[in-house]
Structures are given as structure tokens and as C-alpha cells.
Amino acid sequence: MRRTVVVGLVAAIAATSASVAEASAALGLTRPASTPTTAAPAQPVTERPDRISAALAARLQGSRVLITGETTETTLSYAEPNGSFTLEANPAPVRVQRDGAWQAIDTTLIQRDGAWAPKVAKAEVEISAGGGQAPLVKLERSDTESFALNWPTALPAPTIEGNKATYIDAAGPGADLVVTALATGFRHDVVLRERPSGPVEYKLAVESENLTLAESKAGGLTLTNEDGKKVAAASPPVMYEAATDQPAPEATAQAPVAIDTQVVNEGGQQLLILTPDAEFLADPATQYPVVVDPTTTLGVSSDIFVRSDQADSTGGDYLKVGSPNNGTTKIRSYLKFNVAPIVGKHVISAEMRLWNMDSGSCDPGYGVIARRVIGAWEQSSLTWANQPTAYATGETTVKTAYGASGSCVANWMRFPITNITQAWSAGSPNNGVQLRGASETDIRSYRVFHSTNFDVVGTTPRPPALTVNYNSYPATATTVTGGAVTGIDKVAYTGATPALYAAAADADARTQTRLDFEVSTLAGSVLWRGSSASVSAGT
């Protein structure tokens, strides 16, 4: 008698995505028909406007394709030949859209309409060409919102170097006024080349349209619009020995000192008044030059560092971690990337890279730790004393060191942060990454990196970046069947060679989807596994 095979049937179905091919002629990848001579090989497609066409082109030619329709000021998206996608993100804008085309930010100053301005920047900034009429610096957010600072005396013509305009002796004998164009605004400093003869004070008249300058609770400066929304922020102004702002270990420099800062109204005129600490300036131990009031305007920086010997956070050209003096001063950096495109996606791998231009030693020592930050933070209020919590679970430690000497020249320091990025993808708040020395008392863990604002004349900027390779989770397969009949004992009965069916679906339109099947007993013992051929999603 023929016996019917009885098994408990459990179909476990997963879908794997890969780009489906369309007619290559539509992408311009085929040779012309009926030509008597051999045509030159078609050039690879480097970009397409949407995800579908980019995925198809990448699959056909075997190389990645930029999805131009998804480009933003801080992110690029690519379709990969294997059907996955890659997000490349920076902490702050590195490109802007001008006349319908994306242009890389270039803050080199050029003359424009009788003033100096950055070639390409997110912020519309005008810097004085000298004289007593135009503001020292003006920033326009829109046709209806602007902010400007006026120097109290006529200015000499500036000396231009890269993105910096220097007005020699404009702040007094031996005191230069320096304005630096940034991607999202500007910074203005007074550089005291020599010790002043007595106390100094600087008053800058504020001109604004539909924007209000005010002191923050943390002692910094904020710029708000008519709706009360903060559109710009700056850390509490400080002054420091110029050596402190250099990449090399600043073991001999004194800690930065806060500046008495006031925003007042005198006779209907709003003034920003800066009073440097007279004792610090007169102290014989203070090394000159001294930089007064590094104030950054417009936008909140998403890469910053804090120091144990300083009351506020520090931006500028560099990010730093570890200790330059074996524990006397401790430094940590914070970075935040736009990861909105990967939320809810399957993160395959993720790497954060920073250009390591200097280290305490070519010996990496205990290395540098990257941790996921679980508390919110802003550049304008971040200090050593109020750092957000950083989660040790999923942290990664990298033991490489570059830039200390010719034996370990500057290079990318790469942090595999797949675990951290997967947490963001799964819905954990994106509060960025904390970088800290694995030992904060050993100079070998000291590192200096390029920041997003890095702009040193003669040196190519290499901003921090995050690269994430990901894919969409396929939808749960539906209409699972094995052509079986369910008996009164609730067990599916079928023949010895059952046929399994399911409808495939995938979030990435026009991709191919493979169905993985598994047959097991009711007790969970796997009897068989197999996969379907790749089919178009929805079939």
C-alpha cells in the first residue's frame, strides 16, 4: 500500500534584493546596431536621477552609480552593483546647490560687489574691503533676515589669505582684526601679537533685520528670528594663547579664559561688548600672540570638542581627543551625522573615518574609543561639565596613529561603527558619536583630526565622513502554500515532493527578490532548505 508522507510544514521565507536588468539600450550601454566598424566601448554611467535607474545601471555595468536626486548638503547616496545602497554623510554641509547644480563648498575669499566673499558657501557672507562705510562683516540668511557687525573705527584694506581677511593693527597697535569665512557663517577674532599696555575693551555695533542677538543661559550668543526660533548659536567667547589652537600637543599653553560678554542697548543701538580678562593679558606667563573672541555665527556645528580645562566647547579647524600632557588636560570630540535615509533599513556595514593629521606618538598606545551618544547636545551649550552620556555597549576601539612624524604620516583613521549605526537604524535617537582616548592619561592616545570647518591655506581639507552600506528589509512573504490539505488533526498532508509558493515583495522597486524556504517538523527539526530563483518583486 502506498504511504502518504506526513510532515509539519513550516515555510520560513526571506527575501534578498538585487537590481533587475532592463533594456541596456535605454541606459546608453549598448553599441549602435548595424555599424560596419567597431564602436568604442560605452563609458560607465556615473550618476542617474533616481534610485530605480541608478540601481539598474549599477547592476548592468558592475560599478556604483550616484543617485543625484537624493543628494543633500551633507549626504550622497549610491546604488551598488550587488543591489545594496551606500550612504556617505558629513557632519556639516560640504556642498550647496547653485543654479540647479551642486557645487563643493570653497570658502576661499574673492572680491564681489565691492566686498570680499567666499567662493561657494551655504551662508551669504560679505566681509569689508576696508574703509568706514560698510559693516565689518554681514551675513544674510534670506531676503528678509540679515545680521551684521560694525567695527567702531575705519578699517584698513585687509590682507587676504585663503578664507581669512586680516586687518593689520585695526584693533590697536599690535592688535589685528581677523575675519574667517566658514561654510555656514563666519568667525571674527582679535589677535594680540604683543602684550597691550593696559586693559582693553571691544564694542561692536549690531545691525540686524528680523533677527535678534542675545546672550544664552550658558554665556554664549544666540541669534533668533521673529518667531523666537534659534537660527544660530555661538559658544561663550574666550581668549587663548595662539599655540592652543595648533594641531601639535599644546602642553605648554595655558587654558583658555572666558571673556566678559554683554549684549546691551545704548541710545537705541544694540552693542556686543567684549572685555578680555586684564589679569590674563598682563600675566608674564601668558604667551603671545593671544586670540580674543573666536565667535562662530550661523548654524550649530555638528563636530566639536570639549576640554577639561575650558568652560565651553571649541570649534575651528581641528577635532582633538585624548590628552596632550599625560592627563593634565583631557579632550573629547563629538560628531553628529544625518542618518535619516537609513532609519528602518538593514545596515550591512558602517565606517566612520577621520583624517588623523597629528598624534602624541607613532605608537598608538591604548587607541581611541568611539561610543554612541544617548543624550541630546548642542554646540552652543556643550561643555566638559555637562557632556551627554555615551553608551559603552557597542563601542569600538581603534589602535592606529598617524601624523606624529615621517614614520607615521597623516592618514585616515577608520572606525567600524556598524553596531552604533544599526542602533540608529532600529530607531534609537541619533545623538551622534563621542570620541575619547582609550587612556586619558597617556599621551599616546592623543589625536588631532580635520574638522568639517578645516581650512588651512595650502592643505587639502578632509572632513569627517560616515559611510553606511545598507538595504531595505523585504516585506513579509504572503500566500505561503505547499499545495497541502489540512486534515482533521490540523496537520498539513501533501505528497512526497511538495511545491512551495509565496508572493515576493521588496521596498526597493524593480529589484529582484529571492525566496528562501525551510521545511521543518512541528518540533522544529529542519528537514529541508531551498531557495527560489530570483524573481521580480510582486510576482
C-alpha positions in Angstrom: 0.0 0.0 0.0 1.3 3.4 -0.9 2.0 5.5 2.2 1.4 9.2 2.3 4.3 11.3 3.8 3.1 13.4 6.7 5.2 16.3 7.9 4.6 19.5 9.8 5.2 22.2 7.2 6.8 25.5 8.3 7.9 27.8 5.5 10.4 30.4 6.6 10.8 33.0 3.8 13.4 35.7 3.5 14.0 37.9 0.5 17.3 39.0 -0.8 17.4 42.1 -3.1 19.4 42.6 -6.3 18.9 45.1 -9.1 16.9 43.7 -12.1 18.1 44.4 -15.6 16.2 46.4 -18.1 17.0 47.0 -21.7 20.6 48.2 -21.8 19.8 50.4 -24.8 17.6 52.6 -22.5 20.7 53.4 -20.5 23.0 54.0 -23.4 25.2 51.0 -22.6 24.9 49.2 -26.0 26.7 49.6 -29.3 24.8 51.1 -32.2 23.2 48.4 -34.4 24.3 47.6 -38.0 27.6 49.6 -37.9 30.4 48.5 -40.1 33.1 49.4 -37.7 33.7 48.5 -34.0 32.3 51.2 -31.8 34.3 52.5 -28.8 33.3 50.9 -25.5 30.5 52.7 -23.8 31.5 54.9 -20.9 30.2 53.7 -17.5 27.2 55.6 -16.1 28.4 57.6 -13.1 25.0 59.1 -12.0 21.3 58.7 -12.5 18.5 60.9 -11.2 16.6 58.3 -9.2 17.0 55.1 -7.2 15.5 52.8 -9.8 17.5 53.8 -12.8 20.7 54.1 -10.7 20.2 50.5 -9.4 19.6 49.2 -12.9 22.7 50.9 -14.3 24.9 49.7 -11.4 23.7 46.2 -11.9 24.3 46.2 -15.7 27.8 47.8 -15.6 29.1 46.3 -12.4 30.0 49.6 -10.7 28.4 52.0 -8.3 26.1 54.9 -9.5 25.4 58.1 -7.7 21.7 58.8 -7.1 21.6 62.5 -7.9 18.0 63.0 -6.8 18.9 62.1 -3.2 22.0 64.4 -2.9 21.8 66.8 0.0 24.2 69.3 1.5 25.6 66.6 3.9 24.9 63.3 2.1 25.4 61.3 -1.1 23.6 58.1 -2.0 24.9 55.4 -4.3 23.4 52.3 -5.9 25.8 49.3 -5.7 26.2 46.5 -8.3 25.1 43.9 -5.7 21.7 45.6 -5.2 22.6 47.4 -1.9 22.9 51.1 -1.4 25.6 53.3 0.2 25.1 56.5 2.2 28.1 58.9 2.6 27.5 61.6 5.2 29.4 64.5 6.6 28.6 66.3 9.9 28.0 69.7 8.3 27.4 71.0 4.7 30.2 70.2 2.2 28.2 71.2 -0.9 25.5 73.6 -1.8 23.1 73.9 -4.7 23.6 76.9 -7.0 21.6 77.4 -10.2 20.3 73.9 -10.1 23.7 72.2 -9.7 25.6 71.0 -6.7 28.9 72.7 -6.0 31.6 71.8 -3.5 32.0 74.4 -0.7 35.0 76.6 -1.2 35.5 79.3 1.4 38.4 81.0 -0.4 37.7 84.7 -0.4 37.1 86.5 -3.7 36.1 90.1 -4.5 32.4 90.5 -5.2 30.4 93.7 -5.4 32.9 95.8 -3.6 33.5 93.4 -0.7 35.1 90.0 0.0 33.1 86.8 0.0 33.6 83.1 0.0 33.5 81.5 -3.5 30.9 78.9 -2.5 29.3 78.6 0.9 26.0 77.9 2.5 26.0 81.3 4.2 25.9 84.5 2.2 28.7 86.4 3.9 30.2 89.8 2.9 33.5 90.9 4.5 34.6 94.6 4.4 37.1 95.6 1.8 38.2 98.4 4.1 37.0 101.9 4.8 34.4 103.2 7.3 31.1 102.7 5.5 30.3 99.0 5.1 30.0 96.7 8.1 33.0 94.6 9.2 31.0 91.5 8.2 27.5 90.9 7.1 25.5 87.6 7.0 22.3 87.2 5.0 20.0 84.2 5.7 17.4 85.3 3.3 15.9 88.4 1.6 14.3 89.3 4.9 16.8 88.2 7.5 20.3 89.5 8.0 22.9 90.2 10.7 26.0 92.5 10.6 28.7 93.6 13.0 30.3 97.1 12.7 33.8 97.9 13.8 33.9 101.3 15.7 36.7 102.8 13.5 37.6 102.9 9.8 39.3 99.7 8.6 42.4 99.4 6.5 42.3 97.2 3.4 42.6 93.6 4.5 45.3 91.1 3.8 43.7 88.1 2.2 45.0 84.6 2.7 42.6 81.8 1.8 39.4 82.2 3.7 40.9 84.8 6.2 40.8 88.6 6.0 43.3 90.3 8.3 43.1 94.0 9.2 46.6 94.9 10.5 46.5 97.0 13.7 42.8 97.6 13.3 42.2 96.8 17.0 45.2 98.9 18.2 48.9 98.8 17.9 50.0 95.1 17.6 46.3 94.0 17.5 44.9 92.6 14.3 41.3 92.1 13.5 40.7 88.8 11.6 37.5 87.6 9.9 37.3 84.0 8.7 34.7 82.8 6.2 33.2 79.4 7.2 30.9 77.1 5.3 27.9 78.1 7.4 28.9 81.6 8.6 32.0 83.4 9.9 34.3 83.8 12.8 35.8 87.1 14.0 38.9 87.3 16.2 41.2 89.9 17.6 44.8 88.6 17.5 47.0 90.4 20.0 50.5 90.0 18.6 52.0 91.7 21.7 51.0 92.5 25.3 48.7 95.5 25.4 49.8 98.5 27.6 46.6 98.2 29.7 43.0 96.8 29.8 41.2 96.5 26.5 37.5 96.5 25.5 35.9 96.0 22.2 32.5 97.4 21.2 30.8 96.2 18.0 27.6 97.7 16.8 25.0 95.2 15.8 22.7 95.7 12.8 20.0 93.1 12.1 16.9 92.6 10.1 14.2 90.3 11.7 17.0 88.6 13.8 17.8 89.3 17.4 21.2 88.8 19.1 21.2 87.8 22.7 23.2 86.1 25.5 22.4 82.5 26.1 22.0 81.0 29.6 25.3 79.2 29.1 27.1 82.6 28.4 27.2 82.2 24.7 25.4 84.1 22.0 22.2 83.2 20.1 20.5 84.6 17.1 16.7 84.1 16.9 14.2 85.0 14.3 10.9 86.8 14.8 9.2 83.5 15.7 11.7 83.0 18.6 13.4 80.1 16.8 17.1 79.9 17.3 18.8 80.0 13.9 22.4 80.4 15.0 24.5 80.0 18.1 28.0 80.5 19.4 29.8 79.2 22.4 30.8 81.6 25.2 33.6 83.8 23.8 37.0 83.0 25.2 40.6 84.1 24.6 43.6 81.8 24.5 47.3 81.6 23.6 47.6 81.0 19.9 49.6 77.8 20.5 46.4 76.3 21.9 44.8 76.3 18.5 47.6 74.5 16.8 47.5 70.8 16.0 50.6 69.9 17.9 50.3 68.9 21.6 49.7 72.1 23.4 51.5 71.0 26.6 52.9 74.5 27.3 49.9 76.6 26.5 47.7 78.0 29.3 44.0 77.0 29.5 41.6 79.3 27.6 40.0 82.1 29.6 36.4 83.3 29.4 35.7 86.8 28.2 33.1 89.1 29.9 30.5 89.3 27.2 27.5 91.6 27.1 24.7 92.4 24.6 23.3 95.9 25.5 21.3 98.7 24.0 22.8 102.2 24.1 20.8 105.0 22.6 18.7 102.6 20.5 21.8 100.9 19.2 22.5 97.2 20.1 26.1 96.6 21.0 28.2 93.5 21.5 30.8 94.4 24.2 33.8 92.1 24.8 36.1 92.7 27.8 39.1 90.4 27.9 40.5 89.4 31.3 43.1 92.1 32.2 45.0 89.8 34.6 45.4 87.1 31.9 46.7 89.7 29.4 49.1 91.1 31.9 50.4 87.8 33.3 54.1 87.3 32.5 53.3 83.7 31.9 50.9 84.4 29.1 52.5 83.6 25.7 51.7 85.9 22.8 50.1 86.0 20.3 46.7 85.7 22.1 43.5 85.1 20.2 40.4 87.0 21.6 36.8 86.0 20.9 36.6 83.2 18.5 32.9 83.7 17.7 31.2 81.5 15.1 27.9 82.6 13.6 25.1 80.9 11.7 24.3 77.3 12.3 25.2 74.8 15.0 28.3 72.8 14.3 27.9 69.1 14.3 31.5 68.3 15.1 33.1 69.9 18.2 35.4 69.1 21.1 35.4 69.9 24.8 38.4 70.3 27.1 38.6 69.6 30.9 40.4 73.0 31.3 37.9 75.1 29.4 34.4 76.3 30.3 32.9 75.7 26.8 33.2 73.7 23.6 35.6 74.5 20.8 35.2 74.5 17.1 37.6 75.6 14.4 39.9 73.7 12.1 40.5 70.7 14.3 38.9 67.9 16.4 41.0 66.5 19.2 40.8 63.6 21.6 42.9 62.2 24.5 45.5 64.2 26.5 48.4 66.3 25.1 50.1 66.3 28.5 49.5 62.9 30.1 46.3 63.7 31.9 46.6 67.3 32.9 44.2 68.3 30.1 41.6 65.8 28.8 39.8 66.4 25.4 36.8 64.6 23.8 35.2 65.2 20.5 31.5 64.9 19.4 30.2 64.3 15.9 26.7 64.0 14.5 25.7 62.8 11.0 22.4 62.9 9.1 21.4 59.2 9.0 17.7 59.7 8.1 18.0 57.7 4.9 18.9 54.5 6.8 16.3 54.6 9.5 14.3 51.3 9.3 16.8 49.8 6.8 19.1 46.7 7.1 22.5 48.1 7.9 25.2 45.8 6.5 28.3 47.7 7.5 29.3 51.2 8.6 32.6 53.0 8.9 33.4 56.5 10.3 36.7 58.0 9.1 38.6 61.0 10.3 41.8 62.4 8.8 44.4 61.9 11.6 46.9 64.7 11.0 48.8 64.5 14.3 49.2 62.2 17.2 51.1 62.1 20.5 53.3 59.3 19.2 53.5 56.9 16.3 52.9 54.2 19.0 49.1 54.1 19.1 49.1 53.1 22.8 45.6 52.2 24.0 44.0 53.8 21.0 40.8 55.9 20.6 37.3 54.8 21.5 34.1 55.6 19.6 30.8 55.5 21.6 27.2 56.1 20.7 25.8 59.2 22.4 22.4 58.7 24.1 21.8 62.3 25.3 21.0 65.3 23.2 23.6 68.1 22.8 24.1 71.4 21.0 27.4 73.1 20.2 26.3 76.3 21.9 25.8 74.7 25.3 28.1 71.7 25.3 30.9 71.8 27.9 33.1 69.3 29.7 30.9 69.6 32.8 27.6 68.8 31.0 28.6 66.2 28.4 25.9 63.8 27.3 26.1 60.1 28.3 27.9 57.9 25.8 26.9 54.2 25.7 29.8 51.8 26.2 27.8 48.9 24.7 28.7 48.5 21.0 31.7 50.8 21.3 34.7 50.3 19.1 38.4 50.9 19.9 40.9 51.7 17.1 44.6 51.4 17.6 46.3 53.4 14.8 48.2 56.6 15.0 49.2 58.9 12.2 50.9 62.3 11.7 53.3 62.3 14.6 56.4 62.1 12.3 57.6 60.9 9.0 57.4 57.4 10.3 53.6 57.6 10.5 52.4 60.3 8.1 48.9 61.7 8.2 46.2 59.2 7.1 42.6 58.2 7.6 41.8 56.7 11.0 38.9 54.3 10.4 36.3 53.4 13.0 34.0 50.4 12.3 30.7 51.5 13.9 28.3 49.1 12.4 26.8 48.3 15.8 26.2 52.0 16.5 24.7 52.7 13.1 22.4 49.6 13.4 21.1 51.1 16.7 20.1 54.3 14.8 18.5 52.3 12.1 16.5 50.4 14.6 15.1 53.7 16.0 17.5 54.8 18.7 17.8 58.6 18.8 20.7 59.8 16.7 22.7 62.0 19.1 26.0 61.2 17.3 29.3 59.7 18.3 31.7 60.5 21.1 35.5 60.1 20.5 37.7 59.8 23.5 41.2 58.5 24.3 41.1 54.9 25.5 43.5 56.3 28.1 43.1 59.9 29.0 46.3 60.0 31.0 48.7 58.6 28.3 49.8 61.0 25.5 49.9 58.0 23.1 46.1 58.3 22.9 46.2 61.9 21.8 44.9 62.6 18.3 44.2 65.6 16.1 41.8 65.3 13.2 40.5 67.6 10.5 37.1 69.1 11.4 34.4 69.9 8.9 35.5 73.6 9.1 39.1 72.8 8.4 40.5 75.4 6.1 44.3 75.8 6.4 46.0 77.5 3.5 48.0 75.0 1.4 46.4 71.9 3.0 43.6 69.9 1.4 40.6 69.7 3.7 39.5 66.1 4.6 36.3 66.4 6.7 35.0 63.6 8.8 32.7 61.2 7.0 30.4 58.2 7.7 29.9 55.5 5.1 26.9 53.1 5.5 26.1 50.2 3.3 22.5 49.1 3.6 19.5 47.6 2.0 15.7 47.6 2.6 14.1 44.9 4.6 11.9 42.8 2.2 8.2 42.7 3.1 7.0 39.5 4.7 6.1 37.0 2.0 2.4 36.3 1.6 0.2 33.4 0.3 2.6 30.8 1.6 1.4 27.4 0.5 2.7 23.9 -0.3 -0.3 22.7 -2.1 -1.2 20.8 1.0 -4.6 19.7 2.5 -5.1 20.1 6.2 -6.6 17.1 7.9 -8.9 16.9 11.0 -5.7 16.6 13.1 -4.7 20.1 12.0 -1.6 18.7 10.2 -0.9 19.5 6.6 -0.8 16.4 4.4 0.9 16.5 1.0 2.9 14.4 -1.4 6.5 13.4 -1.1 7.5 16.3 -3.4 5.5 19.3 -2.3 5.5 22.5 -4.2 6.0 25.7 -2.2 4.7 29.1 -3.3 4.9 32.6 -1.9 4.4 36.2 -3.3 7.7 38.2 -3.2 7.8 41.9 -2.3 10.6 44.4 -1.7 10.7 48.1 -0.8 13.3 48.8 -3.5 11.1 49.0 -6.6 12.1 46.9 -9.6 14.6 44.8 -7.8 14.8 41.0 -7.9 13.8 39.1 -4.9 14.8 35.6 -3.9 12.6 33.5 -1.6 14.3 31.2 0.9 12.1 28.3 2.1 12.6 26.0 5.1 10.6 22.8 5.9 10.7 21.6 9.5 8.8 19.3 11.8 6.5 20.6 14.4 9.2 20.0 16.9 11.5 22.4 15.0 13.8 19.9 13.3 14.8 21.2 9.9 14.0 18.7 7.1 14.9 20.8 4.1 16.0 24.2 3.0 15.9 25.7 -0.5 15.7 28.9 -2.5 13.8 30.1 -5.5 15.3 31.7 -8.5 15.4 35.5 -8.3 12.1 36.9 -9.5 10.7 40.4 -9.9 9.2 41.9 -6.8 5.4 41.5 -6.6 5.3 38.1 -8.6 
